[in-house]
Amino acid sequence: RVGGEILVNVRADGTVVVEGKQLTLEELQEKLAGVVKVFKDQPIRLRGDGNVIYQKMVLIIDACRKAGVWNISFATQRPEQAAAPQP
């Protein structure tokens, strides 16, 4: 993982998926704590569905912090622009 970030995906229903595996908050915290023991500056990128409840994201950030992760960023995407009408 040196130089690479861990992508934490959050589905609309609040399900957490890391590296293709569904995890509970406790499992996420354990996994990240193990990584941080080896790579203390491990970057984490959170990518949430637009419909995920904000409180779920707060709980995930809390799990990251409890695991010792401080390098957290958020994946963003520009809203799709409506196509301009053609003359």
Order of alpha helices (4+ residues) and beta strands (2+ residues): beta-beta-beta-alpha-beta-alpha-beta
